[in-house]
Amino acid sequence: MKRLGKFISVFLVIGLSGCGSSPTSPAEKYAGVSAKNLIKQGEIAMGNGYYSKSVEQFEALKTLYPFSQYARQAQLDLIYAHYEASEDALAVAAADRYIRLYPRGKDVDYAYYMKALVSFRRVPTTMQRVFQVDAGELDKDSLKEAFEAFRKLVRLYPDSKYAFDSKARMVYIRNLMAKHELQVAQFYLDNNMPLSAANRAGYVIKYYAGSPLVSEAREILKKAKEHEKK
């Protein structure tokens, strides 16, 4: 029993010491560090690619100095740090938080832009499309979500410095969606379903006017009608 009691005592000591060394919150860890130094250290860490560390410092600043002149910048930096760390849900949450806290802030357009970029991350790049992704296999919901996110930014902040890039990405997404419709139309045409092919091609002509793919849609529509006459 004495040995058992000694073992239990040692176990409790180890357990308690382990509890004492458990990770502290960012606010506890950086208590005493000024807001100015926290924002500076966080941005240095972020610039060097240490996103987890920078997030920790920005979170500490938010908690310790919520009304300081650096709190708003910390909120913005959190969006970017989470985005670069591929923490999409946290990046969106940080952007939404900024929009809610500073709806008329001078950088609120940036928050909307970063939300759109999170959605755009799921859109394949040109190189991915050429070598990996068939437009007919794309997730249309993701494409629409990204398109609407950029359109919202352009609508709310037409003079934003992010508006030009947003419009360019909208054109890219729009053409990708048109390409998706055309590949489906071609599939129908190749499999002796001319009416379905014509409907898809007609959809592109109607809703993607101005796209360079409209001429291809007209060609498919022409072939579909010729096929129907046979």
N, C-alpha and C positions, 0 to 999 in steps of 0.2 A: 504493500500500500504506500510505503514511503517513496519507493521508486516511481510509482504511478503518480503520486502527488507532485514529485519533483518534475516529472515529465510534463504534467499539466501546467505547472508554473512556468516552465521554460517555454511551452507552447503559447501561453498567454502573453508572455513578454515579447516573443517574436511577432505574434499577431498584432499586439498593440503598437509595437515599433513600426510595423508595416503600415498600420493605419495612419500613423503620424507622418509617414513619408509619402502618403498618397498625393497625386497631382493637385495643385491648388488651382483656383480659378485665375483667369488672366488678371482680374482686378487685384487679387491678393498677390499674385506674382510680381506685378509692377507697381504696387502701392508705393508712393513716395516719388515715383518718376513723374516729372512734369509733363503736362499735355504737349508742350512744344517738343520735348525730347521724344515722347512716344510717337508723335506723328513723323518726326524726322527718322527715328530708328525703324519705324514700320515701313516707310517709303524706301529706305536704303535696303532693307531686307527684301522688299518686293522687287526692287530693281535688280537685285542679285538672284532672283528666282526662288527665294525662301518664302514661299507663299503662306505656309502654315504658321511660320513665325510672325509674319506681318499681320496675318489675321488676328493672331493672339494679341498683338500690340494695339491694333485698331479697336478690338473689342474692349480691351482694358481702358483705352481712352474714352470710349463711349460711356462706360460704366462710371469711371472715376471723374470724368469732366464732361458731363452731358450738356452743359451750357457754355462750354468754352468756345473760343473762336475757331478751334481746330476740330470740333465735333462733326461739323458738316463735311469737312474734307475726309475725315475718317470713314464716314458713311459711304462716300463715293469710292474711296480706295478699297473698301471691303468688297464692293461689286466686282472690281477688276481683279482683285486677289483671288476671289472665289472662282471667277471665270477662268483665269489662267491655270488654276489648280484643277480645272475640269469638274468643279463642284457646281453643276448647272442649277440644281434646285436652290442651293444657298445663294448663288449669284442673283437669281430671279427674286428670291426673298429679300435680299439686300437692296435690290433696285426698287422693289415695291415699297420697302420701308422708307427709302429716300423720297420717293414720290409722295408718300403719305405725309411725311414730316415737313417736306419743303416743296409743296405743290407749285409754288411760284418762284422757286430757287433758280438762280441763273444757270445751273448745270442740270436741271431736271430733264432736258433733252438728252443729255448723256445717259441718264438712267434708262430712258426709253430705248435708246440706241443699243445699250448693252443687253437689255431684255431681248431685243430683236436678234442680236448676234448669237445669243444662246439658242434661239430657235434655228437660226441659220446654220449652226454647227452641224445639224442633222441633214442639211442639204449637201449632196455630193458636189465636190469641186469638178472643174472641167477635166482634170487629169483622172480623177476617180471615175468619171463617166466614161472616159475613153477606154480605160483599162480594166475597170472593175464592175461598174454599175450600169445595168440596162435601164433606160428611162421607163420602160414598161413595168419595171419592178419597184418603182419608187413609192414611198409612202406619201400619198397625196395629202393626207391630213397635216403632215409635218411641213410640206411645201406651203400649204395654205396658211398655216399658223405663222410661219416666217414672213410670208408676203404681207399678211395683215398687220404684223408687228411693225414692219418698216413703213407701211402705208399710214399707220396711226401716227408715227413720228412725223412724217412729212405733212400730214394733215394738221397736226397740232402746232408744229414748229417749222413752217415752210422756209424760214430764213436761217434755220440751224446750220451750223458748219457740218453736221452729219447728214444733212438732207441730200446732198449730191450723191454721196456713197450709198445712201439708202435707196435712192431712185435706181442707181445702177444695179444694185442687188435685186430690186423688184423686177427689173427687166430680165435679169438672168433667171430668176425663179419662174417668171411668166413663160419664157421660152422653154424652160425645162418642162413645165406643165403641158405646154402645147405639144412638145415632143412626145410626152407620155401618151397623149390622146392620139397622136398620129401613129405611134407604134401599135396601139390597140386597134386602130382603124385598119392598118396594114395586115394585122393578124386576122381580122374578120375577112378581109378581102382574099387573103391567101387560103382561107378555109371555107370559101364558097358561101359567105354570108354578106352579100353586097349591100343589103339594106342597113345592117348594123354598121358596116364600114362607112356608108354614106352619112349616117347620122353622126358618127364620130368626126368625120372630116368636116361636115357642116357646122358642128359645134366649134371647131377650131376657127373656121372662117368667121363665124358670128362673134365669138367671145375673145378671140385673140387677134383682132384686126390690128395691122401694123407690125405684126411679128413676121420675120423673114420666112417662117414656116407656113404661112398662109398659101404660098404658091404650091408647096408640096401637098397641102390639104386639098387644093383645087384639083390637082392631078389625081389624087386618090378618089375624090368625088366623081371625076369624069370616068375613071375606070370602073367604079362601082355602078354607075348608071349604064355604062355599056354592057357590063356583066348582067345587069337586070334584064336587058332587052333580049338577051340570047335565050 
